[in-house]
Amino acid sequence: MARRKNPVNLLPPKAATAMKEEGRHSDGGGLYLQVKGNSRSWLFVFRWQGRRVEMGLGRAGDRGDEVSLAAARNIATDARRLLDEGRNPLTVRREAAEAAKEIQEIPTFGKFADDLIDSRASSFRNAKHLAQWKMTLGDAYCAAIRKRRVNEITTDHVLTVLQPVWDTKRETASRIRGRIEMVLDAAKAKGLRDGDNPALWRGHLVHFLGKKEKLQRGHHAAMPYREVPAFVSLLRKREGISAAALEFLILTASRSGEVRGAEWSEIDREGKVWIVPAKRMKAGKEHRVPLTDSTIAILDRVAPLSNRRGFVFPAPAKAKGEAKPMSDMVFKALFKRMEVEGVTTHGFRSSFRDWGGDATTFPRELLEQALAHKVGDEVEQAYRRSDALEKRRKLMVAWERFLGASPAQVIPINRAANL
């Protein structure tokens, strides 16, 4: 049953601040200005189920934290509409307040992602891997969604993050997408959001960003393996430690970070083995690298730079203090000085793999082990207890011979040499 209409807007325009007389002053339609001394407040008075109910609307006034006459009238109008619909305005306001409280308790994407990463810190391979997660989910790429609550993230928000880097940094974009998906899955598991994951690739983002084949790893620019011997020959004509480190990287088919972070404590010169600890390996598993005569010769050449302590390939000492490994930019700078374009350090691993597959009869499994790749499924890995070190030694000697190693012709390194 509709409520009987009463006159409204009875108070003068400046009532919120001008009314001095104590008491309740009606604006009509259940809205009152209540004055007590220097205190002024708004009340909405109505009847619900035969009882008189008073609902406070806040302090009256024109300042930022006060409720003006116009605002009070708008609130009263909404309250009368709820009553006409058979709803209690006070109950509706309490429910809205509870809902707002629940929303406030839902964390932002940035807060939830940071907390999730911190809670799983021990599961990351190393400090660098942990830092990569924090960087890719931080403001560098995800600034557009970090301040949004996890239950608000939509497909459009995810695309806002991915599209700017999709064409120029495809691999990075792929990693970001996967990490956003993981964060939102975790939020759903905690009951903080529902529905499908907007960062899901299959059947969803694939329609907006392209085919998944474009997201696969392993497309680092690589030098054709037949050209590598000539390149190594050029390296041996250079005095800098970066040239020595790059040759060592090529001869061992190792990753850049593994070589730059190599320490003398990992080198078993007598056994001619370089033992890379699990914490520095991408797969999180210790990797033994057989050392050939050429790699031993390189180690002997760089040894005077550090007296066989600390890093094998240390950065130049600019000031007194703890020695540091070479920067990850050092090889790019070397390529530039050599005027070599279209190659990457990681690409030499591809060159090695192509050589092994095209020009030798070494089994595929041995080549993959030399690259520290996982071989076979979990069952096969469980039975494959040996790392075939001696077989891999023969493989690396063959690679050394292909590259035309000749330590006696190599120029020695001195402390004054450029990187």
C-alpha positions in Angstrom: 0.0 0.0 0.0 1.4 3.4 -1.0 2.3 5.8 1.7 0.2 9.0 2.1 2.2 11.9 0.5 3.2 14.7 3.0 4.5 18.1 2.1 8.3 18.2 1.7 11.1 20.7 1.5 9.7 22.9 4.2 13.0 24.2 5.6 14.8 27.3 4.3 17.9 26.8 2.1 20.4 27.7 4.9 18.7 25.6 7.6 21.6 23.3 8.1 23.7 26.1 9.5 21.3 28.9 10.2 18.7 27.2 12.5 19.5 28.2 16.1 16.4 27.2 18.0 16.8 23.9 19.8 14.5 21.0 18.9 13.4 19.1 15.8 12.6 21.1 12.7 10.6 19.3 10.1 11.4 19.4 6.4 8.5 17.2 5.7 8.3 13.6 4.5 9.9 12.3 7.7 13.1 14.4 7.5 14.1 16.5 10.5 16.9 18.8 11.5 17.7 18.2 15.1 19.4 21.1 17.0 21.0 20.6 20.4 23.2 23.5 21.5 25.9 23.8 18.9 25.2 20.3 17.5 23.0 19.9 14.4 22.1 16.5 12.8 19.6 15.0 10.4 17.0 12.4 11.3 14.7 10.4 9.1 11.7 9.3 11.1 9.3 6.6 9.8 7.0 3.8 11.1 7.8 0.2 10.5 5.5 -2.6 11.6 3.6 -0.3 13.9 6.7 1.1 15.6 8.3 4.5 15.3 11.9 4.3 14.0 14.5 7.0 13.9 17.4 6.8 11.4 20.3 9.2 11.8 21.7 10.7 8.6 24.8 12.5 9.9 25.9 15.9 11.1 24.2 18.8 9.4 26.4 21.4 7.7 28.2 22.4 4.5 31.7 21.2 5.3 33.3 18.1 3.7 32.5 15.7 6.5 28.9 17.1 7.0 25.6 16.5 5.3 24.0 19.4 3.5 20.3 20.0 3.3 20.3 18.9 -0.4 22.1 15.7 0.5 19.8 15.0 3.4 16.7 15.5 1.1 18.2 13.0 -1.4 18.7 10.4 1.3 15.2 10.9 2.6 13.8 10.6 -0.9 15.6 7.2 -1.3 14.3 6.1 2.1 10.7 6.9 1.2 11.1 5.0 -2.0 12.3 1.9 -0.1 9.2 2.2 2.2 6.9 2.4 -0.8 8.6 -0.9 -1.9 7.9 -2.4 1.4 11.5 -2.4 2.6 13.0 -1.1 5.8 15.5 1.8 5.0 17.4 1.1 8.2 17.8 -2.6 7.4 18.9 -1.8 3.8 21.5 0.7 5.1 22.9 -1.9 7.5 23.1 -4.5 4.8 24.9 -2.0 2.5 27.3 -1.3 5.3 28.0 -5.0 5.8 28.6 -5.4 2.1 30.9 -2.4 2.1 32.8 -3.9 5.0 33.2 -7.2 3.1 34.5 -5.4 0.1 37.0 -3.5 2.2 38.3 -6.9 3.5 39.0 -8.2 -0.1 42.6 -7.4 -0.8 43.9 -5.7 -3.9 45.6 -7.7 -6.6 48.9 -6.1 -5.7 48.6 -6.9 -2.0 47.3 -10.5 -2.6 50.1 -11.2 -5.2 52.8 -9.8 -2.9 51.6 -11.9 0.1 51.3 -15.0 -2.1 54.8 -14.6 -3.4 56.2 -14.1 0.1 54.4 -17.1 1.4 56.0 -19.3 -1.3 59.4 -17.7 -1.2 61.1 -20.9 -0.2 59.7 -22.7 -3.2 61.5 -20.5 -5.7 64.7 -21.8 -7.3 66.8 -18.9 -6.2 66.7 -15.2 -5.2 66.8 -14.1 -8.9 63.7 -16.2 -9.7 61.9 -14.7 -6.7 62.8 -11.2 -7.8 61.5 -12.0 -11.3 58.1 -12.9 -10.0 58.0 -9.7 -7.9 59.0 -7.6 -10.8 56.6 -9.1 -13.4 53.7 -8.8 -11.0 54.8 -5.4 -9.7 54.3 -1.9 -11.1 56.7 -2.6 -14.0 54.0 -4.5 -15.8 50.9 -4.8 -13.6 50.4 -1.2 -12.4 47.0 -1.1 -14.1 45.6 -3.9 -11.9 47.6 -3.8 -8.7 45.2 -1.4 -7.0 42.0 -3.3 -8.0 40.6 -5.8 -5.7 41.1 -9.4 -6.8 37.4 -10.0 -7.2 37.2 -7.1 -9.7 39.8 -8.2 -12.2 38.2 -8.9 -15.6 39.4 -10.0 -19.0 39.7 -6.3 -20.1 42.0 -5.6 -17.2 44.3 -8.6 -18.0 44.4 -7.5 -21.6 45.4 -4.0 -20.5 48.5 -5.5 -18.9 49.4 -7.9 -21.7 48.7 -6.1 -25.0 51.4 -3.4 -24.6 54.1 -6.1 -24.4 52.6 -8.9 -26.4 54.3 -8.1 -29.7 57.6 -6.8 -28.4 58.2 -9.1 -25.4 56.2 -12.2 -26.2 58.0 -14.5 -23.7 57.7 -12.0 -20.9 54.0 -11.4 -21.7 53.5 -15.2 -21.5 55.1 -15.4 -18.1 53.1 -12.5 -16.8 49.8 -14.1 -18.0 50.6 -17.4 -16.3 51.5 -15.6 -13.1 48.3 -13.5 -13.1 46.4 -16.7 -13.7 48.1 -18.3 -10.7 47.3 -15.4 -8.5 43.6 -15.3 -9.5 43.3 -19.1 -9.0 44.7 -18.7 -5.5 42.2 -15.9 -4.8 39.4 -18.1 -6.0 40.6 -20.9 -3.8 40.4 -18.6 -0.8 36.8 -17.6 -1.7 37.8 -14.1 -2.7 36.4 -14.3 -6.2 34.3 -16.6 -8.3 33.7 -17.4 -12.0 36.2 -18.3 -14.7 39.8 -17.0 -14.5 40.1 -14.0 -16.9 43.8 -14.8 -17.4 43.1 -18.4 -18.7 44.8 -19.0 -22.0 43.1 -22.0 -23.6 39.6 -21.2 -24.9 39.8 -17.6 -23.7 42.8 -15.2 -24.1 43.9 -17.2 -27.2 41.1 -15.6 -29.0 42.4 -12.1 -28.2 46.2 -12.5 -28.4 46.9 -15.2 -30.9 47.9 -18.8 -31.2 49.7 -20.5 -28.3 52.5 -21.7 -30.6 53.7 -18.2 -30.6 54.2 -18.4 -26.8 56.6 -21.3 -26.8 60.1 -20.9 -25.3 63.4 -21.4 -27.0 63.5 -18.9 -29.9 66.7 -17.1 -28.9 68.6 -15.8 -31.9 71.3 -18.4 -32.6 74.3 -18.6 -34.8 74.4 -21.5 -37.3 76.6 -24.1 -35.8 78.9 -24.2 -38.9 79.8 -20.5 -38.2 80.6 -20.9 -34.5 84.2 -22.2 -35.0 85.1 -19.0 -36.9 83.5 -16.9 -34.2 85.4 -18.7 -31.4 88.6 -18.0 -33.4 87.8 -14.3 -33.2 87.1 -14.5 -29.5 90.6 -16.0 -28.9 92.1 -12.9 -30.4 90.6 -10.7 -27.7 92.2 -10.0 -24.3 89.1 -9.1 -22.3 87.7 -11.4 -19.6 84.3 -11.2 -21.2 85.7 -12.9 -24.3 87.2 -15.7 -22.1 83.9 -16.1 -20.3 81.9 -16.3 -23.5 84.3 -18.9 -24.9 83.9 -20.9 -21.7 80.1 -20.6 -22.1 80.2 -21.8 -25.7 82.6 -24.7 -24.8 80.4 -25.9 -21.9 77.0 -25.1 -23.6 76.0 -23.4 -20.4 73.6 -20.6 -19.6 74.9 -17.0 -19.1 73.9 -16.8 -15.5 75.6 -20.1 -14.7 78.9 -18.9 -16.2 78.8 -15.4 -14.8 78.0 -16.7 -11.3 80.6 -19.5 -11.4 82.8 -19.7 -8.3 86.2 -21.3 -7.8 84.7 -23.6 -5.1 82.6 -25.2 -7.8 85.7 -26.2 -9.9 87.2 -29.6 -9.4 90.4 -29.1 -11.5 91.8 -32.5 -10.6 88.6 -34.3 -11.6 88.1 -31.9 -14.5 84.5 -31.2 -13.5 82.5 -28.0 -12.8 79.8 -28.7 -10.3 77.0 -26.1 -10.5 74.9 -26.2 -7.3 71.2 -26.7 -7.5 70.4 -23.2 -6.3 72.0 -21.8 -9.4 70.4 -24.2 -11.9 67.1 -23.5 -13.7 65.8 -26.9 -12.9 66.8 -26.7 -9.3 69.1 -29.7 -9.6 72.9 -30.0 -9.3 74.6 -30.2 -12.7 78.1 -31.6 -13.3 79.9 -30.2 -16.4 82.9 -32.1 -17.8 85.8 -29.8 -18.4 87.9 -30.2 -21.5 91.5 -29.1 -22.1 90.3 -25.8 -23.6 88.0 -24.9 -20.6 90.8 -25.8 -18.2 93.1 -23.5 -20.2 90.6 -20.7 -19.9 90.4 -21.2 -16.1 94.2 -21.1 -15.8 94.2 -17.8 -17.8 91.7 -16.0 -15.6 92.9 -17.4 -12.3 95.3 -14.5 -11.6 92.4 -12.1 -11.6 91.0 -13.6 -8.4 93.7 -15.9 -7.1 91.2 -18.7 -7.5 88.9 -17.3 -4.9 85.3 -16.0 -5.3 84.0 -15.6 -8.8 85.8 -17.3 -11.7 84.9 -14.3 -14.0 84.8 -11.3 -11.6 83.6 -7.9 -12.6 86.4 -5.2 -12.8 87.2 -3.9 -9.3 86.1 -0.2 -9.3 86.4 0.2 -5.5 87.5 -1.8 -2.5 84.9 -4.2 -1.3 83.4 -7.6 -2.1 84.0 -8.9 -5.6 81.0 -9.2 -7.9 80.2 -11.3 -10.9 80.0 -9.8 -14.3 76.9 -8.0 -15.4 74.3 -9.7 -17.6 74.9 -6.9 -20.1 78.6 -7.7 -20.6 78.1 -10.2 -23.5 75.8 -7.8 -25.4 78.5 -5.2 -25.1 81.0 -7.7 -26.4 78.8 -8.5 -29.4 78.5 -4.8 -30.2 82.3 -4.3 -30.0 82.8 -7.3 -32.3 80.1 -5.9 -34.6 78.2 -9.2 -34.4 74.4 -8.9 -34.8 71.5 -11.3 -34.6 72.9 -13.7 -31.9 72.4 -14.2 -28.2 74.5 -16.0 -25.6 71.6 -18.4 -25.0 71.5 -19.1 -28.7 74.9 -20.9 -28.5 73.1 -23.7 -26.6 70.9 -24.1 -29.7 74.0 -24.1 -31.9 75.4 -26.9 -29.8 72.2 -28.8 -29.9 71.9 -28.4 -33.7 75.5 -29.6 -34.2 74.9 -32.6 -32.0 71.8 -33.6 -33.8 73.0 -32.9 -37.4 76.7 -33.7 -37.3 77.2 -36.4 -34.7 75.8 -39.8 -33.7 75.5 -38.9 -30.0 72.1 -39.9 -28.7 69.4 -37.3 -28.2 69.2 -38.1 -24.4 72.9 -37.3 -24.0 72.7 -34.0 -25.8 69.7 -33.0 -23.6 71.6 -34.0 -20.4 74.5 -31.8 -21.5 72.1 -28.9 -21.7 70.8 -29.8 -18.2 67.3 -30.5 -19.7 65.0 -33.0 -18.2 64.9 -36.2 -20.2 61.8 -38.4 -20.3 58.8 -38.5 -18.1 58.8 -38.8 -14.3 59.1 -42.6 -14.4 62.0 -42.6 -16.7 63.7 -39.9 -14.6 63.2 -42.0 -11.5 65.2 -44.8 -13.1 67.8 -42.6 -14.7 70.0 -42.2 -11.6 73.3 -41.5 -13.5 74.1 -38.2 -15.2 76.3 -40.0 -17.7 79.3 -37.8 -16.9 82.0 -39.7 -18.8 79.8 -40.2 -21.9 79.1 -36.4 -21.8 82.9 -35.8 -21.4 83.4 -37.5 -24.8 80.6 -35.4 -26.2 82.2 -32.1 -25.0 85.6 -33.2 -26.3 84.0 -33.7 -29.7 82.4 -30.2 -29.5 85.8 -28.8 -28.5 87.4 -30.4 -31.5 84.7 -29.1 -33.8 85.3 -25.6 -32.5 89.0 -26.0 -33.3 90.3 -25.5 -29.8 94.0 -24.7 -29.6 94.9 -23.3 -26.1 98.5 -22.6 -27.1 97.4 -19.9 -29.5 95.2 -18.0 -27.1 96.3 -14.5 -26.0 96.7 -14.3 -22.2 94.5 -12.0 -20.0 95.9 -9.3 -17.9 94.2 -7.1 -15.2 94.3 -4.0 -17.4 92.5 -5.7 -20.3 89.1 -4.3 -21.3 86.0 -6.4 -20.7 
